[in-house]
Amino acid sequence: MNNDKPLKFKIPFVVWFLVLGIVSLAGSVYSKEYLLFTVPLAFITLMFRNYRNRLDFLVWCLIIFFNAVLFITLNSFFYYGNLLLSVYILISSISEYTETAEQEKKDYRELVDRAIQSEIQKQYSELDDELKITYKKLKEIFKLSNYTILPIKLEDIAERVVEGLHNLGYSGVIIFIDDNDKEIFKKSGFFPNIKKFRENRFKEIDKIYISDDEKSIFLPLYSDKGKIGILGVYKKERIFPKEIEYLSTYANSVATSIAKTLYFDKINKLQELFGKTFESVDIGIAIVDKNFQVETVNSALEKIVGHKITGDLFENIPELLPLRSEIEGVISKKQPLDTVFSSVSKKGFIYRVKVLPLASTPEEKEHIEKLVIIIEDITEKEKLEAQLLQTEKHAVIGKLAAGLSHDIKNPLTAISAYAFTVKKRGEKLKDETLINLGEKIEDNSKRAEDIINKLLNYAKPSYYKEKKVDLKEVLNTSIDFSIPASKRKNIKINKKLEKDVYVYGDPGSLQQVFINLIINAAEAMDYSGNIWIDLSRNGDRAVIKIRDDGEGIPDSIKDEIFDPFFTTKEKGTGLGLSVVKRIVSDHRGEIDFDSREGEGTEFIIKLPLAGDE
């Protein structure tokens, strides 16, 4: 009955056993001889069962055969043989139950394994999908990190943020950036009620805001300066906590990118402003390292130097070499340097130099690595100050001259008159002593009057009758008036005068200039030596050179020879060269000199040539 065979096999055996049972029952009641046939047949029929294996078949057949023989031969022991059959059936049933249980356990395990495998596969699939989404999210964050390294425009960042989140599967994305200069708003996809939020709520959102249906989320974007914008995301389904966590991280990255971009934008504007300022100032500026290698210079400094500046500072600007120890002291002493020097390459140019340590923090001040070199052309400033000083001197001289004219000149007239009287009295008395005293008094009175006249002439304003002047003619006349005939025999005058050199000016004043310079040259040689006078053209200028081979001017007084009242002569007034310089300046010209002690002095005058009439 427990056989797994189909019903068509089970029914014949069941019927067969029922027949045997009826026959056995009838035999036990009517005739026991029937049992000799029915019982062995029943045992033989028991052989038709479902065996588990060959051993089961062999043991079972032996027990059946043994019981059949035992029933026929030793009927009294037949029931003991049935006990053996019962024990085997019990053992077989237990074994079969055990095997069935093991099989069911095995099947259950296989079922569980299949279920676990299926669940693992499902979880793996979900994890794989989540990893893909996470990869996309990380990719978007990585893009943002690139923006912090290589900043782009705010509009581009906003565009890429909304596109990136939209591509991750969100139905709508918005971003609002509040820059001080302007507001930036970008949207991608569908976002419900965004107009309302944009008008009323953006400025009020200071923390994460989630809509009532949990489909929209707004995240404020913060920098160290405060709120700089809003990031909004809309999804057709509910936004889960994990997504909120990701979006918060993403919003932080967006805020960092925007803040960095704003920072770099300000830095660029400052650098641009610094660059324009650095190049626009007319003061030369250079930044050098502690080894005095030039790192940056502006065009003003290169214009001052006259060439491109690269490499060593002192090789490019040799004029700074005398200041090298002082400049090095700026690094060691950590104190700025402020000084003035005259240019060697550009004669007459004066520069102010400032050297400052470049340091913004206490640590940098302790270990100075860079210096700022500032070079300012103060030539014009110095000239203006000199002119101002000269004007002040003229004012003082003017007041002095006015006083002298009243207080000294009148008494000198009286002294001259008395000297004339004394001399006449001596002539009448034929007293040589009185005559000599009278002449000496007259000579010194005239000399004092001459000094006062020169002083008055120097102090009074210049009034010139300007006309076209032939310099060759004026120079020849000046030479004749300069040196008395009695003193010319030991002086050789070498002339090289170009023809037709004309200037506009006052011939009398120009003659006064040339006479003064020629007399100075003769006196410097004690009326014995050579004087060279040269007249030529140089561009739009007439150039007059007057040179002697006298003792020269000492270096110690070269800066003072044009000052009023400065003289090295025992009886000099110190006004000659001052008047010369003023007259030359009044004629829009320049005067300079070159002198070496023991070799002589050369004065060079440059006057603008007269144009063609």
C-alpha positions as CSV (number, residue, x, y, z in Angstrom):
1,M,0.0,0.0,0.0
2,N,3.0,2.3,0.6
3,N,4.5,1.4,-2.7
4,D,5.1,4.2,-5.1
5,K,3.9,2.0,-7.9
6,P,0.7,3.1,-9.9
7,L,-2.7,2.0,-8.7
8,K,-3.0,-0.7,-11.5
9,F,-0.1,-2.6,-9.8
10,K,-1.4,-2.1,-6.2
11,I,-5.0,-3.5,-6.8
12,P,-4.0,-7.0,-8.0
13,F,-1.8,-7.5,-5.0
14,V,-4.3,-6.3,-2.6
15,V,-6.9,-8.5,-4.1
16,W,-4.5,-11.5,-4.0
17,F,-3.8,-10.9,-0.3
18,L,-7.5,-10.6,0.5
19,V,-8.1,-14.0,-1.3
20,L,-5.3,-15.6,0.6
21,G,-6.6,-14.2,3.8
22,I,-10.1,-15.5,3.2
23,V,-8.7,-18.9,2.2
24,S,-6.5,-19.0,5.3
25,L,-9.3,-18.0,7.5
26,A,-11.6,-20.7,6.0
27,G,-8.8,-23.3,6.3
28,S,-8.2,-22.5,10.0
29,V,-11.9,-23.1,10.6
30,Y,-12.7,-26.0,8.3
31,S,-9.4,-27.7,7.4
32,K,-5.9,-26.8,8.5
33,E,-4.4,-28.5,5.4
34,Y,-5.3,-25.3,3.5
35,L,-2.8,-23.4,5.6
36,L,0.1,-25.5,4.2
37,F,-0.5,-23.8,0.9
38,T,-1.8,-20.4,1.7
39,V,0.8,-19.4,4.3
40,P,3.8,-20.2,2.0
41,L,2.0,-18.5,-0.9
42,A,1.5,-15.5,1.3
43,F,5.2,-15.5,2.2
44,I,6.2,-15.8,-1.4
45,T,3.9,-12.9,-2.3
46,L,5.6,-10.8,0.4
47,M,8.7,-11.0,-1.8
48,F,7.0,-8.5,-4.2
49,R,7.9,-5.3,-2.4
50,N,9.9,-2.1,-3.0
51,Y,13.5,-2.9,-1.9
52,R,15.9,-0.2,-0.9
53,N,19.0,-2.0,-2.1
54,R,20.4,-5.5,-2.8
55,L,21.2,-6.2,0.8
56,D,17.6,-5.5,1.7
57,F,16.4,-7.8,-1.1
58,L,18.8,-10.6,0.0
59,V,18.0,-10.4,3.7
60,W,14.2,-10.2,3.1
61,C,14.2,-13.2,0.7
62,L,16.2,-15.3,3.3
63,I,13.7,-14.4,6.1
64,I,10.7,-15.2,3.9
65,F,12.3,-18.5,2.7
66,F,13.3,-19.3,6.3
67,N,9.7,-18.7,7.6
68,A,8.1,-20.7,4.8
69,V,10.4,-23.7,5.5
70,L,9.9,-23.3,9.2
71,F,6.1,-23.3,8.8
72,I,6.2,-26.5,6.8
73,T,8.8,-28.4,8.8
74,L,8.7,-27.0,12.3
75,N,5.3,-25.4,12.7
76,S,5.7,-25.0,16.5
77,F,8.6,-22.5,15.8
78,F,6.9,-20.7,13.1
79,Y,5.8,-17.8,15.3
80,Y,9.3,-17.2,16.4
81,G,10.3,-16.9,12.8
82,N,7.5,-14.3,12.4
83,L,9.1,-12.4,15.3
84,L,12.3,-12.3,13.3
85,L,10.2,-11.0,10.4
86,S,8.6,-8.4,12.6
87,V,11.9,-7.2,14.0
88,Y,13.4,-6.9,10.5
89,I,10.3,-5.0,9.3
90,L,10.6,-2.7,12.4
91,I,14.3,-2.2,11.7
92,S,13.6,-1.7,8.0
93,S,10.8,0.8,8.8
94,I,13.1,2.7,11.1
95,S,15.8,2.7,8.6
96,E,13.5,3.7,5.9
97,Y,12.1,6.5,8.1
98,T,15.6,7.6,8.9
99,E,16.5,7.6,5.2
100,T,13.3,9.4,4.4
101,A,14.1,11.9,7.1
102,E,17.6,12.4,5.8
103,Q,16.3,12.8,2.4
104,E,13.7,15.2,3.5
105,K,16.4,17.0,5.5
106,K,18.6,17.0,2.4
107,D,15.7,18.2,0.3
108,Y,14.9,20.9,2.8
109,R,18.6,21.9,2.9
110,E,18.5,22.1,-0.9
111,L,15.3,24.1,-0.8
112,V,16.8,26.4,1.8
113,D,20.0,26.6,-0.2
114,R,18.0,27.4,-3.3
115,A,16.0,30.0,-1.4
116,I,19.2,31.5,0.1
117,Q,20.9,31.5,-3.2
118,S,17.9,33.1,-4.8
119,E,17.8,35.8,-2.0
120,I,21.6,36.3,-2.4
121,Q,21.2,36.6,-6.1
122,K,18.4,39.1,-5.6
123,Q,20.4,41.0,-3.0
124,Y,23.4,40.9,-5.2
125,S,21.4,42.2,-8.1
126,E,20.0,45.0,-5.9
127,L,23.5,45.8,-4.6
128,D,24.8,45.8,-8.2
129,D,22.1,48.3,-9.1
130,E,22.9,50.3,-6.0
131,L,26.6,50.2,-6.8
132,K,25.9,51.5,-10.3
133,I,23.9,54.3,-9.0
134,T,26.5,55.0,-6.3
135,Y,29.2,55.0,-9.0
136,K,27.2,57.6,-11.0
137,K,26.7,59.6,-7.8
138,L,30.4,59.4,-7.0
139,K,31.2,60.3,-10.6
140,E,29.1,63.5,-10.2
141,I,30.8,64.3,-6.9
142,F,34.2,63.7,-8.6
143,K,33.3,66.1,-11.3
144,L,32.5,68.7,-8.7
145,S,35.9,68.0,-7.1
146,N,37.5,68.8,-10.5
147,Y,35.7,72.2,-10.4
148,T,37.4,73.0,-7.1
149,I,40.8,72.1,-8.6
150,L,40.2,73.8,-12.0
151,P,37.6,76.4,-11.4
152,I,35.1,77.4,-14.1
153,K,32.4,79.9,-14.4
154,L,29.5,79.8,-11.9
155,E,27.0,79.4,-14.8
156,D,28.8,76.3,-16.0
157,I,28.9,74.7,-12.6
158,A,25.2,75.3,-12.1
159,E,24.5,73.8,-15.6
160,R,26.5,70.7,-14.9
161,V,25.1,70.2,-11.4
162,V,21.4,70.1,-12.6
163,E,22.3,68.0,-15.7
164,G,24.3,65.5,-13.5
165,L,21.5,65.0,-11.0
166,H,18.9,64.8,-13.7
167,N,20.9,62.0,-15.4
168,L,20.9,60.1,-12.1
169,G,17.2,59.6,-12.5
170,Y,15.7,62.6,-10.6
171,S,12.7,64.1,-12.3
172,G,13.6,67.7,-11.7
173,V,16.6,69.6,-10.3
174,I,17.1,73.3,-9.6
175,I,20.0,75.3,-8.3
176,F,20.0,78.9,-7.1
177,I,23.3,80.8,-6.5
178,D,23.2,84.1,-4.8
179,D,26.4,86.0,-5.7
180,N,26.8,89.6,-4.5
181,D,27.1,90.8,-8.1
182,K,24.3,88.7,-9.6
183,E,21.9,85.8,-9.0
184,I,22.1,82.5,-11.0
185,F,19.2,80.1,-11.4
186,K,19.3,76.9,-13.4
187,K,16.6,74.2,-13.8
188,S,16.5,70.8,-15.5
189,G,13.3,68.6,-15.9
190,F,10.0,69.1,-14.2
191,F,9.8,70.7,-10.7
192,P,6.4,71.5,-9.2
193,N,5.6,74.8,-7.6
194,I,9.2,76.0,-8.3
195,K,8.0,79.6,-9.1
196,K,6.5,79.9,-5.7
197,F,9.6,78.7,-4.0
198,R,11.8,80.9,-6.1
199,E,9.8,84.0,-5.2
200,N,9.1,83.4,-1.5
201,R,11.1,80.6,0.1
202,F,14.6,80.4,-1.2
203,K,15.9,83.1,1.1
204,E,14.1,81.6,4.1
205,I,15.5,78.1,3.7
206,D,18.4,77.8,6.2
207,K,18.4,74.0,6.7
208,I,17.3,70.9,4.8
209,Y,13.6,71.3,3.8
210,I,11.5,68.2,2.7
211,S,8.0,68.6,1.2
212,D,5.0,67.0,2.9
213,D,4.8,64.3,0.2
214,E,8.5,63.6,0.7
215,K,9.1,63.9,-3.1
216,S,10.9,67.3,-3.0
217,I,14.0,68.3,-1.0
218,F,15.8,71.7,-0.8
219,L,19.3,71.8,0.6
220,P,21.0,75.2,1.5
221,L,24.5,75.7,0.2
222,Y,26.9,77.2,2.7
223,S,30.4,78.6,2.6
224,D,32.5,80.1,5.4
225,K,31.0,83.4,4.5
226,G,27.4,82.2,4.9
227,K,24.6,80.9,2.7
228,I,25.5,81.1,-1.0
229,G,22.6,79.2,-2.6
230,I,19.9,76.5,-2.7
231,L,20.0,73.0,-4.3
232,G,16.5,71.5,-5.0
233,V,15.6,67.9,-6.2
234,Y,12.2,66.5,-7.1
235,K,11.4,62.7,-7.5
236,K,8.2,61.1,-8.6
237,E,8.5,58.5,-5.8
238,R,9.4,59.1,-2.2
239,I,12.9,60.3,-1.4
240,F,14.5,57.8,1.0
241,P,16.9,58.6,3.9
242,K,19.9,57.1,2.0
243,E,19.2,59.5,-0.9
244,I,18.9,62.4,1.5
245,E,22.3,61.5,3.0
246,Y,23.8,61.3,-0.5
247,L,22.2,64.6,-1.5
248,S,23.5,66.3,1.6
249,T,27.1,65.1,0.7
250,Y,26.5,66.2,-2.9
251,A,25.2,69.6,-1.7
252,N,28.4,70.1,0.4
253,S,30.5,69.4,-2.6
254,V,28.5,71.8,-4.7
255,A,28.9,74.5,-2.0
256,T,32.6,73.8,-1.9
257,S,32.9,74.1,-5.7
258,I,30.9,77.4,-5.8
259,A,32.9,78.9,-2.8
260,K,36.2,77.9,-4.5
261,T,35.1,79.4,-7.8
262,L,33.9,82.7,-6.0
263,Y,37.3,82.7,-4.2
264,F,39.3,82.2,-7.4
265,D,37.2,84.8,-9.2
266,K,38.0,87.3,-6.5
267,I,41.7,86.3,-6.6
268,N,41.8,86.7,-10.4
269,K,40.2,90.2,-10.1
270,L,42.7,91.2,-7.4
271,Q,45.6,89.8,-9.5
272,E,44.3,91.7,-12.6
273,L,44.0,94.8,-10.5
274,F,47.5,94.3,-9.1
275,G,48.9,93.6,-12.5
276,K,47.3,96.8,-13.9
277,T,48.5,98.8,-11.0
278,F,51.9,97.2,-11.1
279,E,52.3,98.1,-14.7
280,S,50.6,101.5,-14.6
281,V,52.7,103.2,-11.9
282,D,55.7,105.3,-13.2
283,I,57.9,104.0,-10.3
284,G,60.2,101.1,-11.1
285,I,59.4,98.0,-9.0
286,A,61.2,94.6,-8.9
287,I,60.7,91.6,-6.7
288,V,63.9,89.5,-6.1
289,D,64.6,86.5,-4.0
290,K,67.2,86.3,-1.2
291,N,69.9,85.6,-3.8
292,F,69.0,88.8,-5.7
293,Q,67.6,86.9,-8.7
294,V,64.9,89.0,-10.3
295,E,61.5,87.3,-10.3
296,T,59.2,90.1,-11.4
297,V,59.7,93.6,-12.8
298,N,57.4,96.3,-14.2
299,S,57.8,98.1,-17.5
300,A,58.7,101.4,-15.6
301,L,61.8,99.8,-14.2
302,E,62.9,98.4,-17.5
303,K,62.3,101.9,-19.0
304,I,64.5,103.4,-16.4
305,V,67.3,100.8,-16.9
306,G,66.8,100.8,-20.7
307,H,66.7,97.1,-21.2
308,K,65.0,93.9,-20.3
309,I,65.7,92.7,-16.7
310,T,66.4,89.0,-16.0
311,G,68.7,87.2,-13.8
312,D,71.0,88.9,-11.2
313,L,69.8,92.3,-10.0
314,F,73.2,93.9,-9.7
315,E,74.3,92.7,-13.2
316,N,71.2,94.4,-14.7
317,I,71.5,97.6,-12.6
318,P,75.2,98.2,-11.9
319,E,74.4,101.5,-10.2
320,L,73.1,99.5,-7.3
321,L,76.5,97.7,-6.7
322,P,77.8,100.4,-4.2
323,L,74.6,99.7,-2.2
324,R,74.9,95.9,-2.2
325,S,76.0,95.6,1.4
326,E,73.2,97.9,2.5
327,I,70.7,95.9,0.5
328,E,72.0,92.6,2.0
329,G,71.5,94.3,5.4
330,V,67.8,94.5,4.7
331,I,67.7,90.7,4.9
332,S,70.0,90.3,7.9
333,K,68.7,93.3,9.9
334,K,65.1,93.0,8.7
335,Q,65.0,96.8,8.2
336,P,64.0,98.7,5.0
337,L,66.5,100.8,3.1
338,D,65.8,104.3,1.7
339,T,68.5,106.1,-0.1
340,V,69.3,108.3,-3.2
341,F,71.9,107.7,-5.9
342,S,73.0,109.3,-9.2
343,S,73.0,107.3,-12.4
344,V,76.3,106.4,-14.0
345,S,74.8,105.4,-17.4
346,K,72.4,108.5,-17.5
347,K,74.4,111.5,-16.5
348,G,72.5,114.0,-14.5
349,F,69.7,111.6,-13.5
350,I,69.0,111.1,-9.8
351,Y,67.1,108.1,-8.4
352,R,65.6,107.3,-5.0
353,V,65.9,103.6,-4.0
354,K,63.7,101.8,-1.4
355,V,64.3,98.2,-0.5
356,L,61.6,96.5,1.6
357,P,61.4,92.9,3.0
358,L,58.5,91.1,1.4
359,A,56.7,89.4,4.3
360,S,53.1,89.2,5.4
361,T,53.3,86.8,8.4
362,P,55.5,86.7,11.5
363,E,57.1,83.5,10.2
364,E,58.0,85.1,6.9
365,K,59.5,88.2,8.8
366,E,61.8,85.8,10.7
367,H,63.0,84.2,7.5
368,I,62.9,86.8,4.6
369,E,62.9,85.1,1.3
370,K,62.0,88.0,-1.1
371,L,62.7,91.7,-1.4
372,V,60.8,94.5,-3.1
373,I,63.1,97.0,-4.9
374,I,61.5,100.4,-5.7
375,I,63.4,102.8,-7.9
376,E,61.9,106.3,-8.5
377,D,63.3,108.9,-10.9
378,I,63.5,112.1,-8.8
379,T,65.6,114.1,-11.3
380,E,62.8,116.5,-12.1
381,K,61.9,116.8,-8.4
382,E,65.5,117.6,-7.5
383,K,65.6,120.1,-10.3
384,L,62.4,121.8,-9.1
385,E,63.8,121.9,-5.5
386,A,67.0,123.4,-6.8
387,Q,65.1,125.9,-8.8
388,L,63.0,126.7,-5.8
389,L,66.1,127.1,-3.7
390,Q,67.6,129.3,-6.4
391,T,64.5,131.4,-6.5
392,E,64.7,131.8,-2.7
393,K,68.4,132.8,-3.1
394,H,67.4,135.4,-5.7
395,A,64.8,136.8,-3.4
396,V,67.3,137.1,-0.6
397,I,69.9,138.7,-3.0
398,G,67.2,141.1,-4.2
399,K,66.5,142.3,-0.7
400,L,70.2,142.5,0.0
401,A,70.9,144.4,-3.2
402,A,68.1,146.9,-2.5
403,G,69.6,147.5,0.9
404,L,73.1,147.9,-0.5
405,S,72.0,150.2,-3.1
406,H,70.7,152.6,-0.5
407,D,73.0,152.1,2.4
408,I,76.4,151.6,0.6
409,K,76.3,153.0,-2.8
410,N,75.5,156.6,-1.6
411,P,78.4,156.6,0.9
412,L,80.7,155.2,-1.9
413,T,79.8,158.2,-4.0
414,A,80.9,160.5,-1.2
415,I,84.1,158.5,-0.7
416,S,84.9,158.7,-4.4
417,A,84.3,162.5,-4.3
418,Y,86.6,162.9,-1.3
419,A,89.2,160.6,-3.0
420,F,89.1,162.8,-6.0
421,T,89.6,165.9,-3.8
422,V,92.5,164.3,-2.0
423,K,94.2,163.4,-5.3
424,K,93.7,166.9,-6.7
425,R,95.2,168.4,-3.5
426,G,98.2,166.1,-3.8
427,E,98.7,167.2,-7.4
428,K,98.7,170.8,-6.3
429,L,101.1,170.1,-3.5
430,K,103.0,167.7,-5.7
431,D,102.7,165.2,-2.8
432,E,103.0,161.7,-4.3
433,T,101.7,160.1,-1.1
434,L,98.5,162.0,-1.2
435,I,98.1,161.2,-4.9
436,N,98.6,157.5,-4.4
437,L,96.2,157.4,-1.5
438,G,93.6,159.2,-3.5
439,E,94.0,156.8,-6.4
440,K,93.8,153.7,-4.1
441,I,90.7,155.1,-2.5
442,E,89.1,155.7,-6.0
443,D,90.1,152.2,-7.3
444,N,88.6,150.5,-4.2
445,S,85.5,152.6,-4.4
446,K,85.0,151.7,-8.0
447,R,85.6,148.1,-7.2
448,A,83.0,148.2,-4.4
449,E,80.6,150.0,-6.8
450,D,81.3,147.3,-9.4
451,I,80.4,144.6,-6.9
452,I,77.2,146.3,-6.0
453,N,76.3,146.8,-9.7
454,K,76.9,143.1,-10.4
455,L,74.8,142.2,-7.4
456,L,72.0,144.5,-8.6
457,N,72.3,143.1,-12.1
458,Y,72.1,139.5,-10.8
459,A,69.1,140.2,-8.6
460,K,67.0,142.2,-11.0
461,P,64.7,140.4,-13.5
462,S,66.0,139.6,-17.0
463,Y,64.7,141.7,-19.8
464,Y,66.1,140.6,-23.1
465,K,65.5,142.0,-26.6
466,E,65.4,138.7,-28.5
467,K,66.6,138.7,-32.1
468,K,68.4,136.4,-34.4
469,V,72.1,136.2,-33.3
470,D,75.1,135.0,-35.3
471,L,77.1,133.1,-32.6
472,K,80.3,133.2,-34.6
473,E,80.2,137.0,-34.6
474,V,79.4,137.2,-30.9
475,L,82.2,134.8,-30.0
476,N,84.8,136.7,-32.0
477,T,83.7,140.0,-30.3
478,S,83.8,138.3,-26.9
479,I,87.3,137.0,-27.4
480,D,88.5,140.5,-28.3
481,F,86.9,142.0,-25.1
482,S,87.9,139.2,-22.8
483,I,91.7,139.3,-22.6
484,P,93.6,142.6,-22.4
485,A,96.2,143.0,-25.2
486,S,98.9,143.2,-22.5
487,K,98.2,139.7,-21.3
488,R,97.5,137.9,-24.6
489,K,101.1,137.2,-25.5
490,N,101.3,134.0,-23.3
491,I,97.8,132.7,-24.2
492,K,97.1,130.8,-27.4
493,I,93.5,130.9,-28.5
494,N,92.5,128.0,-30.8
495,K,89.2,128.7,-32.6
496,K,87.0,126.4,-34.6
497,L,83.9,128.3,-35.3
498,E,81.3,127.0,-37.8
499,K,79.6,129.5,-40.0
500,D,75.9,130.5,-40.1
501,V,75.0,129.2,-36.6
502,Y,72.1,131.3,-35.4
503,V,70.1,131.4,-32.3
504,Y,67.4,133.6,-30.9
505,G,68.5,135.7,-28.0
506,D,70.0,138.9,-26.6
507,P,73.6,139.4,-28.1
508,G,74.7,141.5,-25.2
509,S,73.8,138.9,-22.6
510,L,75.3,136.1,-24.7
511,Q,78.5,138.1,-25.0
512,Q,78.5,138.5,-21.2
513,V,78.4,134.7,-20.9
514,F,81.2,134.1,-23.3
515,I,83.4,136.9,-21.9
516,N,82.9,135.6,-18.4
517,L,83.9,132.0,-19.4
518,I,86.9,133.1,-21.4
519,I,88.2,135.3,-18.6
520,N,87.7,132.4,-16.1
521,A,89.7,130.1,-18.4
522,A,92.6,132.7,-18.7
523,E,92.6,133.3,-15.0
524,A,92.6,129.5,-14.3
525,M,95.9,129.3,-16.3
526,D,97.3,132.6,-14.8
527,Y,97.2,134.0,-18.4
528,S,99.6,131.3,-19.7
529,G,98.4,128.4,-21.7
530,N,95.9,127.3,-24.4
531,I,92.2,128.1,-24.8
532,W,90.1,126.1,-27.2
533,I,86.8,127.6,-28.5
534,D,84.6,125.5,-30.6
535,L,81.2,126.2,-32.3
536,S,79.2,123.5,-34.0
537,R,75.7,122.2,-34.7
538,N,74.3,119.0,-33.1
539,G,70.8,118.2,-34.3
540,D,68.6,121.2,-33.4
541,R,71.1,122.7,-31.0
542,A,74.1,125.0,-31.2
543,V,77.0,123.7,-29.2
544,I,79.7,126.1,-27.8
545,K,82.7,124.6,-26.0
546,I,85.3,126.6,-24.1
547,R,88.2,124.6,-22.8
548,D,91.5,125.4,-21.0
549,D,94.5,123.4,-19.8
550,G,94.6,125.0,-16.4
551,E,94.5,123.3,-13.0
552,G,90.9,122.1,-13.2
553,I,88.2,122.2,-10.7
554,P,88.5,120.0,-7.5
555,D,85.9,117.3,-7.1
556,S,84.9,118.7,-3.7
557,I,83.5,121.9,-5.1
558,K,82.1,120.8,-8.5
559,D,78.5,120.9,-7.1
560,E,78.9,124.5,-5.9
561,I,80.5,126.4,-8.7
562,F,77.1,127.8,-10.0
563,D,75.9,128.9,-6.6
564,P,75.8,132.6,-5.9
565,F,78.7,134.1,-3.9
566,F,80.7,130.9,-4.2
567,T,84.3,131.7,-5.4
568,T,87.8,130.4,-5.0
569,K,89.3,133.8,-6.1
570,E,90.8,136.1,-3.5
571,K,89.0,139.1,-5.0
572,G,86.1,137.3,-6.7
573,T,82.4,138.1,-6.0
574,G,81.1,134.6,-6.7
575,L,78.4,135.9,-9.1
576,G,80.0,135.3,-12.5
577,L,79.0,131.7,-13.1
578,S,75.7,132.2,-11.4
579,V,74.9,135.0,-13.9
580,V,76.2,132.8,-16.8
581,K,73.9,129.9,-15.8
582,R,70.9,132.2,-15.4
583,I,71.4,133.8,-18.8
584,V,71.8,130.4,-20.5
585,S,68.6,129.1,-18.8
586,D,66.8,132.3,-19.9
587,H,67.8,131.5,-23.5
588,R,66.2,128.0,-23.1
589,G,69.7,126.4,-23.1
590,E,71.8,124.2,-20.9
591,I,75.3,124.6,-19.5
592,D,77.5,121.8,-18.2
593,F,81.2,121.2,-17.6
594,D,83.8,118.5,-17.5
595,S,86.9,119.1,-15.4
596,R,89.8,117.0,-14.2
597,E,92.3,118.3,-11.7
598,G,95.7,119.0,-13.3
599,E,94.3,118.6,-16.9
600,G,91.9,121.6,-17.3
601,T,88.2,122.4,-17.6
602,E,85.7,122.5,-20.5
603,F,82.4,124.3,-20.3
604,I,79.7,123.1,-22.8
605,I,76.7,125.4,-23.7
606,K,73.8,124.1,-25.7
607,L,71.3,126.6,-27.2
608,P,68.3,125.9,-29.5
609,L,69.0,126.8,-33.1
610,A,67.0,129.6,-34.7
611,G,64.4,128.3,-37.3
612,D,64.5,129.4,-40.9
613,E,62.9,132.8,-41.4
